[in-house]
């Protein structure tokens, strides 16, 4: 059995894992249709929240606070719209 990496080796292994994870969830901004682009914009928005607050328990605890607040929902829609604009530009507005 190989021992677990320590020190710099562990840091490099962790960095490589993070790189692989980062690449696998967002290989491209290109989509075939605007609908797929919108779904990608939603995913980008959700991933931003997950990366900003990686603790699942904390996110679940906070959800009722913003899920029933009109201003919070409006801001979430704004973030999705901004991400959709980025995806649309990356796809030359599907022209």
Rosetta blueprint (number, residue, H / E / L):
1 X L
2 X L
3 X L
4 X L
5 X L
6 X L
7 X H
8 X H
9 X H
10 X H
11 X H
12 X H
13 X H
14 X H
15 X H
16 X H
17 X H
18 X H
19 X H
20 X H
21 X H
22 X H
23 X H
24 X H
25 X H
26 X L
27 X L
28 X L
29 X L
30 X L
31 X L
32 X L
33 X L
34 X H
35 X H
36 X H
37 X H
38 X H
39 X H
40 X H
41 X H
42 X H
43 X H
44 X H
45 X H
46 X H
47 X H
48 X H
49 X H
50 X H
51 X H
52 X H
53 X L
54 X L
55 X L
56 X H
57 X H
58 X H
59 X H
60 X H
61 X H
62 X H
63 X H
64 X H
65 X H
66 X H
67 X H
68 X L
69 X L
70 X H
71 X H
72 X H
73 X H
74 X H
75 X H
76 X H
77 X H
78 X H
79 X H
80 X H
81 X H
82 X H
83 X H
84 X H
85 X H
86 X H
87 X H
88 X H
89 X H
90 X H
91 X L
92 X H
93 X H
94 X H
95 X L
